[in-house]
Each structure stands twice: as structure tokens, then as C-alpha cells.
């Protein structure tokens, strides 16, 4: 069963306040995006990778093909994550329609420490469901605030991670429908749910952090040192 991966690297990273695109910042001598590409390159479950990047970064991203043979295509992203994801999916659309690709992983490039075991668990779950995402229960007290006042005490809240795994045909049809009707999702799972599909949740990984700020980058250095 063929699986392709879409790596979304199109964000501006304004909160990082760096002089270059966040995905090219380095952790122990290797760029953030290279960690994510290396994971997928070494996965026996993933056959092809599409990297979605900012237009200004396309040339730099194209050069990554020399080190990552599974990286077949680099495409320009959109103005929001939803449209960047759709750009990557459209690059795979003909092969999905031809049933050459049966599953799709969607991964944020700025989560450099996802594991092979996580990918395996996600794909195994999508044998039984339309989609599957990893997540961790939110720790501590969480409240719903409206206009500066506590409005509720929600329970069973999870912080969702990537990669997220989906049946390819379902994902493509959901995104095409969203494009026709003007729906913009917050992540891949939200598009599937909006289109009427069910998405399972499995336990994520504590080290699978999203690098957004300088503090996250410092934490990533510590994780990389520990993982070796």
C-alpha cells in the first residue's frame, strides 16, 4: 500500500523573529526541515514526499532533493496553512485518482522529532478509519474565556500534533469540496470532519514539539542532544 507525505513548510514564522525562514534555522548543525525530511526518507512506509514552501524559498528547497531522493516535488504554498496543504495535495492528485497512492501523511516541517513508531501507529489506524491524528491531553486547568470572564470549564481537551494520516481519496475529495464551498480548515483533520468523515486520535509523543518561538528552539536543542 503506497503512502505519500506532504510536508508543510510555508509559514512565515514571525514569532521566531529570525532573519531567515524558520524551517532553515539549525538544531545541532542541521536545519529544522531536514529533520522532518530525514524521518520520512528513512521510513519504510513512505514512498514519496512533497514539500510545500514559501515562494521565496523554492530554490533552497529544490536543492534538498539531492540529499532526500524521496522528495519528488517542491511546490509553492498558499496564504494560509489550509491552502498550502491543498497545494501539496494537488501535486499528488493524479496519482491518488489512479489509486497509486492510498494513504497520505500531512506533517508540519517545524515538528522535527516525530518518530517512526508514531508513523507506524498512525498508518495502522487508518486501515480502520478515514483519518488518524496524534495528540496529548492538555495538562493543568483549562477554562473557556469570553470577554474577559470565565465562561466554562471544558474537559477532555487534547493538543493535536502532526503527522496526521488519512485515506488519500477521502482527503482529496474533502479538500476539493472545501475549495468549491470556500471552507478553510485549521488543520487537515478539520477538513475531513467538515466533509463528514471520522478522525481517530491516538497518543502523541512528548518530544514531538512544534517549534514556534526561541524558547521552543532552545528546547529542541536539548531534545536533539538527548536523542543523539
Secondary structure, 3 states (H helix, E strand, C coil): CCEEEEEEECCCCHHHCCCCCHHHCEECCEEHHHHHHHHHHCCCCCCEEEEEECHHHHHHHHHHHHCCCCEEEEEECCCCHHHHHHHHHHHHHHHHHCCCCCEEEEEECCCCCCCHHHHHHHHHHCCCCCEEEEEEECCCCCCEEECCEEEECCCCCEEEEEEEEEEHHHHHHHHHHHHHHCCCCCCHHHHHHHCCCCEEEEECCCCCCCCCCHHHHHHHHHHHHHHC
